Amino acid sequence: MTRSELIENIAKKNPNLLLSDIERIVSVIFSSMTSALAKGDRVEFRGFGVFSIHKRAPRIAQNPRTGDKVKIGNRNIVHFRVGKELHEKMNEN
């Protein structure tokens, strides 16, 4: 689902809201999540999952095209851990 599809789905389920208001709400949610993760905080949606930051140590990689060794510094990686309700919903038989 893309951002515009998310906005369309919310608009269909809430016809009383203006499309511009929905776009602003989605923007605020995403920017709040982004700034929280940038500070190193966790973002948790009960039943859906948790977004957190994992630190990746520096390493030496190889350029696949040239074969040259490349140094890669410390990296912060966004990690998602699925919540219990979402996990159960995805694995229903």
PDB file of N, CA, C and O in Angstrom, chain B, residues numbered from 101:
ATOM      1  N   MET B 101       0.847  -1.171   0.000  1.00  0.00           N
ATOM      2  CA  MET B 101       0.000   0.000   0.000  1.00  0.00           C
ATOM      3  C   MET B 101       0.895   1.237   0.000  1.00  0.00           C
ATOM      4  O   MET B 101       1.820   1.353   0.804  1.00  0.00           O
ATOM      5  N   THR B 102       0.607   2.137  -0.899  1.00  0.00           N
ATOM      6  CA  THR B 102       1.350   3.391  -0.963  1.00  0.00           C
ATOM      7  C   THR B 102       0.691   4.436  -0.070  1.00  0.00           C
ATOM      8  O   THR B 102      -0.410   4.236   0.442  1.00  0.00           O
ATOM      9  N   ARG B 103       1.388   5.548   0.103  1.00  0.00           N
ATOM     10  CA  ARG B 103       0.865   6.629   0.924  1.00  0.00           C
ATOM     11  C   ARG B 103      -0.466   7.148   0.371  1.00  0.00           C
ATOM     12  O   ARG B 103      -1.406   7.383   1.129  1.00  0.00           O
ATOM     13  N   SER B 104      -0.542   7.324  -0.943  1.00  0.00           N
ATOM     14  CA  SER B 104      -1.786   7.826  -1.548  1.00  0.00           C
ATOM     15  C   SER B 104      -2.916   6.805  -1.398  1.00  0.00           C
ATOM     16  O   SER B 104      -4.068   7.193  -1.205  1.00  0.00           O
ATOM     17  N   GLU B 105      -2.608   5.513  -1.483  1.00  0.00           N
ATOM     18  CA  GLU B 105      -3.637   4.485  -1.271  1.00  0.00           C
ATOM     19  C   GLU B 105      -4.122   4.501   0.178  1.00  0.00           C
ATOM     20  O   GLU B 105      -5.309   4.306   0.437  1.00  0.00           O
ATOM     21  N   LEU B 106      -3.216   4.732   1.114  1.00  0.00           N
ATOM     22  CA  LEU B 106      -3.600   4.845   2.520  1.00  0.00           C
ATOM     23  C   LEU B 106      -4.553   6.018   2.713  1.00  0.00           C
ATOM     24  O   LEU B 106      -5.568   5.890   3.398  1.00  0.00           O
ATOM     25  N   ILE B 107      -4.232   7.148   2.118  1.00  0.00           N
ATOM     26  CA  ILE B 107      -5.087   8.332   2.224  1.00  0.00           C
ATOM     27  C   ILE B 107      -6.458   8.067   1.604  1.00  0.00           C
ATOM     28  O   ILE B 107      -7.480   8.469   2.161  1.00  0.00           O
ATOM     29  N   GLU B 108      -6.485   7.396   0.459  1.00  0.00           N
ATOM     30  CA  GLU B 108      -7.757   7.057  -0.187  1.00  0.00           C
ATOM     31  C   GLU B 108      -8.599   6.127   0.691  1.00  0.00           C
ATOM     32  O   GLU B 108      -9.809   6.318   0.814  1.00  0.00           O
ATOM     33  N   ASN B 109      -7.965   5.123   1.297  1.00  0.00           N
ATOM     34  CA  ASN B 109      -8.696   4.185   2.166  1.00  0.00           C
ATOM     35  C   ASN B 109      -9.280   4.897   3.376  1.00  0.00           C
ATOM     36  O   ASN B 109     -10.419   4.635   3.761  1.00  0.00           O
ATOM     37  N   ILE B 110      -8.513   5.792   3.973  1.00  0.00           N
ATOM     38  CA  ILE B 110      -9.024   6.552   5.121  1.00  0.00           C
ATOM     39  C   ILE B 110     -10.185   7.437   4.684  1.00  0.00           C
ATOM     40  O   ILE B 110     -11.179   7.557   5.401  1.00  0.00           O
ATOM     41  N   ALA B 111     -10.066   8.056   3.509  1.00  0.00           N
ATOM     42  CA  ALA B 111     -11.133   8.930   3.000  1.00  0.00           C
ATOM     43  C   ALA B 111     -12.417   8.142   2.745  1.00  0.00           C
ATOM     44  O   ALA B 111     -13.509   8.641   3.018  1.00  0.00           O
ATOM     45  N   LYS B 112     -12.300   6.921   2.228  1.00  0.00           N
ATOM     46  CA  LYS B 112     -13.488   6.097   1.968  1.00  0.00           C
ATOM     47  C   LYS B 112     -14.189   5.710   3.268  1.00  0.00           C
ATOM     48  O   LYS B 112     -15.418   5.676   3.332  1.00  0.00           O
ATOM     49  N   LYS B 113     -13.405   5.421   4.299  1.00  0.00           N
ATOM     50  CA  LYS B 113     -13.992   5.002   5.576  1.00  0.00           C
ATOM     51  C   LYS B 113     -14.466   6.179   6.415  1.00  0.00           C
ATOM     52  O   LYS B 113     -15.236   5.992   7.357  1.00  0.00           O
ATOM     53  N   ASN B 114     -14.019   7.393   6.088  1.00  0.00           N
ATOM     54  CA  ASN B 114     -14.399   8.596   6.828  1.00  0.00           C
ATOM     55  C   ASN B 114     -14.815   9.693   5.859  1.00  0.00           C
ATOM     56  O   ASN B 114     -14.072  10.655   5.670  1.00  0.00           O
ATOM     57  N   PRO B 115     -15.985   9.569   5.242  1.00  0.00           N
ATOM     58  CA  PRO B 115     -16.403  10.562   4.241  1.00  0.00           C
ATOM     59  C   PRO B 115     -16.625  11.959   4.821  1.00  0.00           C
ATOM     60  O   PRO B 115     -16.701  12.934   4.073  1.00  0.00           O
ATOM     61  N   ASN B 116     -16.728  12.061   6.143  1.00  0.00           N
ATOM     62  CA  ASN B 116     -16.934  13.366   6.771  1.00  0.00           C
ATOM     63  C   ASN B 116     -15.648  14.181   6.866  1.00  0.00           C
ATOM     64  O   ASN B 116     -15.707  15.377   7.152  1.00  0.00           O
ATOM     65  N   LEU B 117     -14.480  13.563   6.633  1.00  0.00           N
ATOM     66  CA  LEU B 117     -13.210  14.276   6.692  1.00  0.00           C
ATOM     67  C   LEU B 117     -12.811  14.778   5.303  1.00  0.00           C
ATOM     68  O   LEU B 117     -13.055  14.110   4.299  1.00  0.00           O
ATOM     69  N   LEU B 118     -12.208  15.939   5.260  1.00  0.00           N
ATOM     70  CA  LEU B 118     -11.708  16.491   4.006  1.00  0.00           C
ATOM     71  C   LEU B 118     -10.413  15.779   3.611  1.00  0.00           C
ATOM     72  O   LEU B 118      -9.626  15.392   4.475  1.00  0.00           O
ATOM     73  N   LEU B 119     -10.197  15.609   2.322  1.00  0.00           N
ATOM     74  CA  LEU B 119      -9.002  14.942   1.822  1.00  0.00           C
ATOM     75  C   LEU B 119      -7.735  15.679   2.259  1.00  0.00           C
ATOM     76  O   LEU B 119      -6.733  15.047   2.591  1.00  0.00           O
ATOM     77  N   SER B 120      -7.777  16.993   2.259  1.00  0.00           N
ATOM     78  CA  SER B 120      -6.607  17.774   2.684  1.00  0.00           C
ATOM     79  C   SER B 120      -6.285  17.542   4.161  1.00  0.00           C
ATOM     80  O   SER B 120      -5.115  17.501   4.543  1.00  0.00           O
ATOM     81  N   ASP B 121      -7.329  17.390   4.998  1.00  0.00           N
ATOM     82  CA  ASP B 121      -7.114  17.105   6.416  1.00  0.00           C
ATOM     83  C   ASP B 121      -6.480  15.718   6.600  1.00  0.00           C
ATOM     84  O   ASP B 121      -5.579  15.551   7.421  1.00  0.00           O
ATOM     85  N   ILE B 122      -6.948  14.741   5.846  1.00  0.00           N
ATOM     86  CA  ILE B 122      -6.403  13.387   5.936  1.00  0.00           C
ATOM     87  C   ILE B 122      -4.940  13.380   5.514  1.00  0.00           C
ATOM     88  O   ILE B 122      -4.113  12.732   6.156  1.00  0.00           O
ATOM     89  N   GLU B 123      -4.612  14.097   4.434  1.00  0.00           N
ATOM     90  CA  GLU B 123      -3.217  14.185   3.981  1.00  0.00           C
ATOM     91  C   GLU B 123      -2.340  14.812   5.053  1.00  0.00           C
ATOM     92  O   GLU B 123      -1.219  14.356   5.279  1.00  0.00           O
ATOM     93  N   ARG B 124      -2.832  15.844   5.712  1.00  0.00           N
ATOM     94  CA  ARG B 124      -2.079  16.500   6.778  1.00  0.00           C
ATOM     95  C   ARG B 124      -1.885  15.566   7.967  1.00  0.00           C
ATOM     96  O   ARG B 124      -0.801  15.524   8.549  1.00  0.00           O
ATOM     97  N   ILE B 125      -2.925  14.818   8.331  1.00  0.00           N
ATOM     98  CA  ILE B 125      -2.832  13.872   9.455  1.00  0.00           C
ATOM     99  C   ILE B 125      -1.786  12.797   9.165  1.00  0.00           C
ATOM    100  O   ILE B 125      -0.949  12.493  10.014  1.00  0.00           O
ATOM    101  N   VAL B 126      -1.837  12.224   7.959  1.00  0.00           N
ATOM    102  CA  VAL B 126      -0.870  11.183   7.586  1.00  0.00           C
ATOM    103  C   VAL B 126       0.543  11.761   7.595  1.00  0.00           C
ATOM    104  O   VAL B 126       1.471  11.097   8.056  1.00  0.00           O
ATOM    105  N   SER B 127       0.724  12.972   7.100  1.00  0.00           N
ATOM    106  CA  SER B 127       2.042  13.619   7.094  1.00  0.00           C
ATOM    107  C   SER B 127       2.566  13.828   8.503  1.00  0.00           C
ATOM    108  O   SER B 127       3.743  13.587   8.771  1.00  0.00           O
ATOM    109  N   VAL B 128       1.703  14.275   9.404  1.00  0.00           N
ATOM    110  CA  VAL B 128       2.105  14.503  10.788  1.00  0.00           C
ATOM    111  C   VAL B 128       2.508  13.177  11.454  1.00  0.00           C
ATOM    112  O   VAL B 128       3.501  13.125  12.179  1.00  0.00           O
ATOM    113  N   ILE B 129       1.746  12.122  11.210  1.00  0.00           N
ATOM    114  CA  ILE B 129       2.072  10.820  11.801  1.00  0.00           C
ATOM    115  C   ILE B 129       3.430  10.344  11.308  1.00  0.00           C
ATOM    116  O   ILE B 129       4.270   9.939  12.112  1.00  0.00           O
ATOM    117  N   PHE B 130       3.657  10.386   9.995  1.00  0.00           N
ATOM    118  CA  PHE B 130       4.931   9.919   9.450  1.00  0.00           C
ATOM    119  C   PHE B 130       6.104  10.785   9.911  1.00  0.00           C
ATOM    120  O   PHE B 130       7.171  10.260  10.231  1.00  0.00           O
ATOM    121  N   SER B 131       5.915  12.101   9.946  1.00  0.00           N
ATOM    122  CA  SER B 131       7.016  12.966  10.390  1.00  0.00           C
ATOM    123  C   SER B 131       7.309  12.765  11.875  1.00  0.00           C
ATOM    124  O   SER B 131       8.464  12.839  12.293  1.00  0.00           O
ATOM    125  N   SER B 132       6.272  12.513  12.673  1.00  0.00           N
ATOM    126  CA  SER B 132       6.481  12.236  14.097  1.00  0.00           C
ATOM    127  C   SER B 132       7.241  10.930  14.288  1.00  0.00           C
ATOM    128  O   SER B 132       8.141  10.842  15.124  1.00  0.00           O
ATOM    129  N   MET B 133       6.872   9.914  13.505  1.00  0.00           N
ATOM    130  CA  MET B 133       7.585   8.637  13.578  1.00  0.00           C
ATOM    131  C   MET B 133       9.044   8.815  13.161  1.00  0.00           C
ATOM    132  O   MET B 133       9.949   8.289  13.810  1.00  0.00           O
ATOM    133  N   THR B 134       9.267   9.550  12.087  1.00  0.00           N
ATOM    134  CA  THR B 134      10.619   9.764  11.580  1.00  0.00           C
ATOM    135  C   THR B 134      11.484  10.492  12.596  1.00  0.00           C
ATOM    136  O   THR B 134      12.623  10.093  12.837  1.00  0.00           O
ATOM    137  N   SER B 135      10.959  11.547  13.188  1.00  0.00           N
ATOM    138  CA  SER B 135      11.760  12.304  14.157  1.00  0.00           C
ATOM    139  C   SER B 135      12.018  11.490  15.421  1.00  0.00           C
ATOM    140  O   SER B 135      13.097  11.591  16.006  1.00  0.00           O
ATOM    141  N   ALA B 136      11.049  10.688  15.853  1.00  0.00           N
ATOM    142  CA  ALA B 136      11.267   9.835  17.027  1.00  0.00           C
ATOM    143  C   ALA B 136      12.360   8.802  16.753  1.00  0.00           C
ATOM    144  O   ALA B 136      13.231   8.582  17.595  1.00  0.00           O
ATOM    145  N   LEU B 137      12.319   8.176  15.590  1.00  0.00           N
ATOM    146  CA  LEU B 137      13.345   7.190  15.238  1.00  0.00           C
ATOM    147  C   LEU B 137      14.705   7.854  15.075  1.00  0.00           C
ATOM    148  O   LEU B 137      15.723   7.272  15.449  1.00  0.00           O
ATOM    149  N   ALA B 138      14.738   9.062  14.523  1.00  0.00           N
ATOM    150  CA  ALA B 138      16.006   9.776  14.354  1.00  0.00           C
ATOM    151  C   ALA B 138      16.641  10.094  15.702  1.00  0.00           C
ATOM    152  O   ALA B 138      17.867  10.148  15.808  1.00  0.00           O
ATOM    153  N   LYS B 139      15.820  10.305  16.743  1.00  0.00           N
ATOM    154  CA  LYS B 139      16.341  10.548  18.088  1.00  0.00           C
ATOM    155  C   LYS B 139      16.744   9.252  18.783  1.00  0.00           C
ATOM    156  O   LYS B 139      17.364   9.286  19.846  1.00  0.00           O
ATOM    157  N   GLY B 140      16.396   8.103  18.187  1.00  0.00           N
ATOM    158  CA  GLY B 140      16.730   6.814  18.803  1.00  0.00           C
ATOM    159  C   GLY B 140      15.604   6.226  19.623  1.00  0.00           C
ATOM    160  O   GLY B 140      15.791   5.203  20.281  1.00  0.00           O
ATOM    161  N   ASP B 141      14.431   6.854  19.599  1.00  0.00           N
ATOM    162  CA  ASP B 141      13.279   6.344  20.346  1.00  0.00           C
ATOM    163  C   ASP B 141      12.600   5.203  19.590  1.00  0.00           C
ATOM    164  O   ASP B 141      12.773   5.042  18.382  1.00  0.00           O
ATOM    165  N   ARG B 142      11.831   4.423  20.328  1.00  0.00           N
ATOM    166  CA  ARG B 142      11.011   3.371  19.722  1.00  0.00           C
ATOM    167  C   ARG B 142       9.662   3.956  19.345  1.00  0.00           C
ATOM    168  O   ARG B 142       9.179   4.893  19.980  1.00  0.00           O
ATOM    169  N   VAL B 143       9.055   3.392  18.302  1.00  0.00           N
ATOM    170  CA  VAL B 143       7.695   3.761  17.915  1.00  0.00           C
ATOM    171  C   VAL B 143       6.880   2.476  17.976  1.00  0.00           C
ATOM    172  O   VAL B 143       7.149   1.519  17.249  1.00  0.00           O
ATOM    173  N   GLU B 144       5.881   2.468  18.854  1.00  0.00           N
ATOM    174  CA  GLU B 144       5.125   1.242  19.100  1.00  0.00           C
ATOM    175  C   GLU B 144       3.643   1.452  18.815  1.00  0.00           C
ATOM    176  O   GLU B 144       3.030   2.401  19.303  1.00  0.00           O
ATOM    177  N   PHE B 145       3.081   0.551  18.019  1.00  0.00           N
ATOM    178  CA  PHE B 145       1.645   0.509  17.767  1.00  0.00           C
ATOM    179  C   PHE B 145       1.152  -0.826  18.301  1.00  0.00           C
ATOM    180  O   PHE B 145       1.426  -1.873  17.714  1.00  0.00           O
ATOM    181  N   ARG B 146       0.429  -0.792  19.404  1.00  0.00           N
ATOM    182  CA  ARG B 146      -0.042  -2.024  20.043  1.00  0.00           C
ATOM    183  C   ARG B 146      -0.827  -2.871  19.058  1.00  0.00           C
ATOM    184  O   ARG B 146      -1.733  -2.377  18.388  1.00  0.00           O
ATOM    185  N   GLY B 147      -0.481  -4.138  18.974  1.00  0.00           N
ATOM    186  CA  GLY B 147      -1.166  -5.067  18.087  1.00  0.00           C
ATOM    187  C   GLY B 147      -0.614  -5.065  16.675  1.00  0.00           C
ATOM    188  O   GLY B 147      -0.838  -6.014  15.925  1.00  0.00           O
ATOM    189  N   PHE B 148       0.109  -4.007  16.296  1.00  0.00           N
ATOM    190  CA  PHE B 148       0.685  -3.924  14.952  1.00  0.00           C
ATOM    191  C   PHE B 148       2.166  -4.267  14.977  1.00  0.00           C
ATOM    192  O   PHE B 148       2.606  -5.198  14.303  1.00  0.00           O
ATOM    193  N   GLY B 149       2.938  -3.508  15.762  1.00  0.00           N
ATOM    194  CA  GLY B 149       4.360  -3.791  15.851  1.00  0.00           C
ATOM    195  C   GLY B 149       5.149  -2.637  16.413  1.00  0.00           C
ATOM    196  O   GLY B 149       4.597  -1.605  16.795  1.00  0.00           O
ATOM    197  N   VAL B 150       6.468  -2.834  16.455  1.00  0.00           N
ATOM    198  CA  VAL B 150       7.383  -1.861  17.039  1.00  0.00           C
ATOM    199  C   VAL B 150       8.484  -1.541  16.029  1.00  0.00           C
ATOM    200  O   VAL B 150       9.110  -2.443  15.472  1.00  0.00           O
ATOM    201  N   PHE B 151       8.708  -0.253  15.801  1.00  0.00           N
ATOM    202  CA  PHE B 151       9.832   0.210  15.005  1.00  0.00           C
ATOM    203  C   PHE B 151      10.915   0.665  15.976  1.00  0.00           C
ATOM    204  O   PHE B 151      10.633   1.412  16.912  1.00  0.00           O
ATOM    205  N   SER B 152      12.143   0.223  15.762  1.00  0.00           N
ATOM    206  CA  SER B 152      13.253   0.639  16.612  1.00  0.00           C
ATOM    207  C   SER B 152      14.505   0.770  15.756  1.00  0.00           C
ATOM    208  O   SER B 152      14.525   0.375  14.590  1.00  0.00           O
ATOM    209  N   ILE B 153      15.544   1.330  16.357  1.00  0.00           N
ATOM    210  CA  ILE B 153      16.814   1.525  15.664  1.00  0.00           C
ATOM    211  C   ILE B 153      17.813   0.490  16.162  1.00  0.00           C
ATOM    212  O   ILE B 153      17.985   0.316  17.369  1.00  0.00           O
ATOM    213  N   HIS B 154      18.472  -0.196  15.229  1.00  0.00           N
ATOM    214  CA  HIS B 154      19.566  -1.099  15.550  1.00  0.00           C
ATOM    215  C   HIS B 154      20.832  -0.500  14.966  1.00  0.00           C
ATOM    216  O   HIS B 154      20.828   0.025  13.852  1.00  0.00           O
ATOM    217  N   LYS B 155      21.908  -0.582  15.720  1.00  0.00           N
ATOM    218  CA  LYS B 155      23.188  -0.051  15.249  1.00  0.00           C
ATOM    219  C   LYS B 155      23.961  -1.163  14.553  1.00  0.00           C
ATOM    220  O   LYS B 155      24.073  -2.277  15.065  1.00  0.00           O
ATOM    221  N   ARG B 156      24.485  -0.845  13.391  1.00  0.00           N
ATOM    222  CA  ARG B 156      25.300  -1.792  12.639  1.00  0.00           C
ATOM    223  C   ARG B 156      26.757  -1.327  12.714  1.00  0.00           C
ATOM    224  O   ARG B 156      27.058  -0.168  12.427  1.00  0.00           O
ATOM    225  N   ALA B 157      27.644  -2.221  13.095  1.00  0.00           N
ATOM    226  CA  ALA B 157      29.065  -1.908  13.270  1.00  0.00           C
ATOM    227  C   ALA B 157      29.731  -1.626  11.913  1.00  0.00           C
ATOM    228  O   ALA B 157      29.248  -2.066  10.869  1.00  0.00           O
ATOM    229  N   PRO B 158      30.837  -0.893  11.949  1.00  0.00           N
ATOM    230  CA  PRO B 158      31.559  -0.658  10.698  1.00  0.00           C
ATOM    231  C   PRO B 158      32.092  -1.976  10.136  1.00  0.00           C
ATOM    232  O   PRO B 158      32.360  -2.924  10.874  1.00  0.00           O
ATOM    233  N   ARG B 159      32.237  -2.009   8.817  1.00  0.00           N
ATOM    234  CA  ARG B 159      32.704  -3.240   8.187  1.00  0.00           C
ATOM    235  C   ARG B 159      33.365  -2.907   6.858  1.00  0.00           C
ATOM    236  O   ARG B 159      33.323  -1.772   6.383  1.00  0.00           O
ATOM    237  N   ILE B 160      33.969  -3.918   6.282  1.00  0.00           N
ATOM    238  CA  ILE B 160      34.566  -3.773   4.961  1.00  0.00           C
ATOM    239  C   ILE B 160      33.713  -4.598   4.002  1.00  0.00           C
ATOM    240  O   ILE B 160      33.494  -5.790   4.214  1.00  0.00           O
ATOM    241  N   ALA B 161      33.236  -3.942   2.946  1.00  0.00           N
ATOM    242  CA  ALA B 161      32.397  -4.600   1.949  1.00  0.00           C
ATOM    243  C   ALA B 161      33.151  -4.638   0.629  1.00  0.00           C
ATOM    244  O   ALA B 161      34.255  -4.107   0.508  1.00  0.00           O
ATOM    245  N   GLN B 162      32.535  -5.272  -0.350  1.00  0.00           N
ATOM    246  CA  GLN B 162      33.164  -5.379  -1.661  1.00  0.00           C
ATOM    247  C   GLN B 162      32.211  -4.846  -2.718  1.00  0.00           C
ATOM    248  O   GLN B 162      31.034  -5.203  -2.748  1.00  0.00           O
ATOM    249  N   ASN B 163      32.731  -3.990  -3.582  1.00  0.00           N
ATOM    250  CA  ASN B 163      31.945  -3.476  -4.690  1.00  0.00           C
ATOM    251  C   ASN B 163      31.725  -4.632  -5.669  1.00  0.00           C
ATOM    252  O   ASN B 163      32.695  -5.172  -6.201  1.00  0.00           O
ATOM    253  N   PRO B 164      30.469  -5.022  -5.918  1.00  0.00           N
ATOM    254  CA  PRO B 164      30.220  -6.186  -6.771  1.00  0.00           C
ATOM    255  C   PRO B 164      30.645  -5.983  -8.229  1.00  0.00           C
ATOM    256  O   PRO B 164      30.948  -6.950  -8.927  1.00  0.00           O
ATOM    257  N   ARG B 165      30.667  -4.746  -8.683  1.00  0.00           N
ATOM    258  CA  ARG B 165      31.020  -4.479 -10.080  1.00  0.00           C
ATOM    259  C   ARG B 165      32.533  -4.512 -10.305  1.00  0.00           C
ATOM    260  O   ARG B 165      33.017  -5.096 -11.275  1.00  0.00           O
ATOM    261  N   THR B 166      33.280  -3.865  -9.378  1.00  0.00           N
ATOM    262  CA  THR B 166      34.728  -3.753  -9.580  1.00  0.00           C
ATOM    263  C   THR B 166      35.538  -4.719  -8.715  1.00  0.00           C
ATOM    264  O   THR B 166      36.688  -5.023  -9.031  1.00  0.00           O
ATOM    265  N   GLY B 167      34.936  -5.202  -7.625  1.00  0.00           N
ATOM    266  CA  GLY B 167      35.664  -6.086  -6.713  1.00  0.00           C
ATOM    267  C   GLY B 167      36.508  -5.337  -5.708  1.00  0.00           C
ATOM    268  O   GLY B 167      37.180  -5.966  -4.891  1.00  0.00           O
ATOM    269  N   ASP B 168      36.500  -3.998  -5.737  1.00  0.00           N
ATOM    270  CA  ASP B 168      37.277  -3.195  -4.791  1.00  0.00           C
ATOM    271  C   ASP B 168      36.696  -3.293  -3.391  1.00  0.00           C
ATOM    272  O   ASP B 168      35.485  -3.429  -3.217  1.00  0.00           O
ATOM    273  N   LYS B 169      37.578  -3.224  -2.388  1.00  0.00           N
ATOM    274  CA  LYS B 169      37.159  -3.211  -0.988  1.00  0.00           C
ATOM    275  C   LYS B 169      36.702  -1.791  -0.636  1.00  0.00           C
ATOM    276  O   LYS B 169      37.327  -0.812  -1.044  1.00  0.00           O
ATOM    277  N   VAL B 170      35.609  -1.692   0.123  1.00  0.00           N
ATOM    278  CA  VAL B 170      35.045  -0.400   0.500  1.00  0.00           C
ATOM    279  C   VAL B 170      34.781  -0.413   2.000  1.00  0.00           C
ATOM    280  O   VAL B 170      34.190  -1.357   2.524  1.00  0.00           O
ATOM    281  N   LYS B 171      35.226   0.647   2.695  1.00  0.00           N
ATOM    282  CA  LYS B 171      34.954   0.762   4.128  1.00  0.00           C
ATOM    283  C   LYS B 171      33.567   1.365   4.313  1.00  0.00           C
ATOM    284  O   LYS B 171      33.226   2.371   3.691  1.00  0.00           O
ATOM    285  N   ILE B 172      32.776   0.741   5.172  1.00  0.00           N
ATOM    286  CA  ILE B 172      31.444   1.252   5.499  1.00  0.00           C
ATOM    287  C   ILE B 172      31.442   1.554   6.992  1.00  0.00           C
ATOM    288  O   ILE B 172      31.770   0.693   7.808  1.00  0.00           O
ATOM    289  N   GLY B 173      31.074   2.770   7.341  1.00  0.00           N
ATOM    290  CA  GLY B 173      31.079   3.195   8.743  1.00  0.00           C
ATOM    291  C   GLY B 173      29.879   2.679   9.519  1.00  0.00           C
ATOM    292  O   GLY B 173      29.119   1.838   9.039  1.00  0.00           O
ATOM    293  N   ASN B 174      29.725   3.202  10.729  1.00  0.00           N
ATOM    294  CA  ASN B 174      28.573   2.854  11.565  1.00  0.00           C
ATOM    295  C   ASN B 174      27.286   3.218  10.847  1.00  0.00           C
ATOM    296  O   ASN B 174      27.222   4.238  10.161  1.00  0.00           O
ATOM    297  N   ARG B 175      26.274   2.400  10.999  1.00  0.00           N
ATOM    298  CA  ARG B 175      24.970   2.657  10.385  1.00  0.00           C
ATOM    299  C   ARG B 175      23.876   2.446  11.426  1.00  0.00           C
ATOM    300  O   ARG B 175      23.988   1.587  12.302  1.00  0.00           O
ATOM    301  N   ASN B 176      22.830   3.235  11.316  1.00  0.00           N
ATOM    302  CA  ASN B 176      21.616   3.010  12.087  1.00  0.00           C
ATOM    303  C   ASN B 176      20.587   2.420  11.147  1.00  0.00           C
ATOM    304  O   ASN B 176      20.296   2.994  10.098  1.00  0.00           O
ATOM    305  N   ILE B 177      20.037   1.281  11.517  1.00  0.00           N
ATOM    306  CA  ILE B 177      19.085   0.561  10.687  1.00  0.00           C
ATOM    307  C   ILE B 177      17.733   0.542  11.398  1.00  0.00           C
ATOM    308  O   ILE B 177      17.661   0.272  12.597  1.00  0.00           O
ATOM    309  N   VAL B 178      16.667   0.827  10.658  1.00  0.00           N
ATOM    310  CA  VAL B 178      15.319   0.734  11.225  1.00  0.00           C
ATOM    311  C   VAL B 178      14.920  -0.735  11.239  1.00  0.00           C
ATOM    312  O   VAL B 178      14.998  -1.424  10.221  1.00  0.00           O
ATOM    313  N   HIS B 179      14.495  -1.201  12.400  1.00  0.00           N
ATOM    314  CA  HIS B 179      14.094  -2.596  12.588  1.00  0.00           C
ATOM    315  C   HIS B 179      12.606  -2.617  12.950  1.00  0.00           C
ATOM    316  O   HIS B 179      12.144  -1.800  13.746  1.00  0.00           O
ATOM    317  N   PHE B 180      11.865  -3.548  12.365  1.00  0.00           N
ATOM    318  CA  PHE B 180      10.437  -3.695  12.676  1.00  0.00           C
ATOM    319  C   PHE B 180      10.209  -5.067  13.274  1.00  0.00           C
ATOM    320  O   PHE B 180      10.616  -6.080  12.706  1.00  0.00           O
ATOM    321  N   ARG B 181       9.551  -5.092  14.429  1.00  0.00           N
ATOM    322  CA  ARG B 181       9.157  -6.354  15.054  1.00  0.00           C
ATOM    323  C   ARG B 181       7.630  -6.396  15.065  1.00  0.00           C
ATOM    324  O   ARG B 181       6.975  -5.520  15.630  1.00  0.00           O
ATOM    325  N   VAL B 182       7.085  -7.414  14.438  1.00  0.00           N
ATOM    326  CA  VAL B 182       5.635  -7.531  14.279  1.00  0.00           C
ATOM    327  C   VAL B 182       4.971  -7.780  15.637  1.00  0.00           C
ATOM    328  O   VAL B 182       5.517  -8.480  16.490  1.00  0.00           O
ATOM    329  N   GLY B 183       3.783  -7.193  15.820  1.00  0.00           N
ATOM    330  CA  GLY B 183       3.020  -7.384  17.039  1.00  0.00           C
ATOM    331  C   GLY B 183       2.255  -8.701  17.023  1.00  0.00           C
ATOM    332  O   GLY B 183       2.081  -9.316  15.971  1.00  0.00           O
ATOM    333  N   LYS B 184       1.804  -9.123  18.189  1.00  0.00           N
ATOM    334  CA  LYS B 184       1.136 -10.412  18.337  1.00  0.00           C
ATOM    335  C   LYS B 184      -0.129 -10.503  17.490  1.00  0.00           C
ATOM    336  O   LYS B 184      -0.334 -11.498  16.795  1.00  0.00           O
ATOM    337  N   GLU B 185      -0.985  -9.473  17.537  1.00  0.00           N
ATOM    338  CA  GLU B 185      -2.250  -9.520  16.792  1.00  0.00           C
ATOM    339  C   GLU B 185      -2.015  -9.588  15.287  1.00  0.00           C
ATOM    340  O   GLU B 185      -2.681 -10.355  14.592  1.00  0.00           O
ATOM    341  N   LEU B 186      -1.075  -8.794  14.779  1.00  0.00           N
ATOM    342  CA  LEU B 186      -0.764  -8.822  13.358  1.00  0.00           C
ATOM    343  C   LEU B 186      -0.173 -10.173  12.949  1.00  0.00           C
ATOM    344  O   LEU B 186      -0.513 -10.724  11.902  1.00  0.00           O
ATOM    345  N   HIS B 187       0.709 -10.689  13.790  1.00  0.00           N
ATOM    346  CA  HIS B 187       1.306 -12.004  13.512  1.00  0.00           C
ATOM    347  C   HIS B 187       0.239 -13.085  13.426  1.00  0.00           C
ATOM    348  O   HIS B 187       0.260 -13.912  12.515  1.00  0.00           O
ATOM    349  N   GLU B 188      -0.694 -13.079  14.374  1.00  0.00           N
ATOM    350  CA  GLU B 188      -1.779 -14.078  14.346  1.00  0.00           C
ATOM    351  C   GLU B 188      -2.676 -13.897  13.124  1.00  0.00           C
ATOM    352  O   GLU B 188      -3.095 -14.879  12.512  1.00  0.00           O
ATOM    353  N   LYS B 189      -2.971 -12.649  12.766  1.00  0.00           N
ATOM    354  CA  LYS B 189      -3.823 -12.371  11.603  1.00  0.00           C
ATOM    355  C   LYS B 189      -3.159 -12.848  10.309  1.00  0.00           C
ATOM    356  O   LYS B 189      -3.826 -13.379   9.422  1.00  0.00           O
ATOM    357  N   MET B 190      -1.853 -12.656  10.211  1.00  0.00           N
ATOM    358  CA  MET B 190      -1.123 -13.066   9.009  1.00  0.00           C
ATOM    359  C   MET B 190      -0.986 -14.576   8.896  1.00  0.00           C
ATOM    360  O   MET B 190      -0.831 -15.104   7.794  1.00  0.00           O
ATOM    361  N   ASN B 191      -1.042 -15.274  10.022  1.00  0.00           N
ATOM    362  CA  ASN B 191      -0.813 -16.716  10.021  1.00  0.00           C
ATOM    363  C   ASN B 191      -2.066 -17.531  10.302  1.00  0.00           C
ATOM    364  O   ASN B 191      -1.979 -18.672  10.754  1.00  0.00           O
ATOM    365  N   GLU B 192      -3.230 -16.950  10.037  1.00  0.00           N
ATOM    366  CA  GLU B 192      -4.473 -17.724  10.167  1.00  0.00           C
ATOM    367  C   GLU B 192      -4.528 -18.771   9.084  1.00  0.00           C
ATOM    368  O   GLU B 192      -4.087 -18.533   7.959  1.00  0.00           O
ATOM    369  N   ASN B 193      -5.057 -19.912   9.410  1.00  0.00           N
ATOM    370  CA  ASN B 193      -5.194 -20.987   8.394  1.00  0.00           C
ATOM    371  C   ASN B 193      -6.620 -21.173   7.993  1.00  0.00           C
ATOM    372  O   ASN B 193      -6.920 -22.025   7.157  1.00  0.00           O
TER     373      ASN B 193
END
